[in-house]
């Protein structure tokens, strides 16, 4: 029963996995923000070019 305790304790003291998860969450949040920003910019540009196109017809 106690042979697994050493492995569990080593895993519990290892902070690398926690750091990797934190960085993954930061990267995911940044990706979602970038996607949202690109969507807003794309919608605005479409509106601008639609108005310009209508002005030339």
PyMOL commands that set and color helices and strands:
alter all, ss='L'
color gray80, all
select helices_A, chain A and resi 3-13+16-56
alter helices_A, ss='H'
color red, helices_A
deselect
rebuild
show_as cartoon
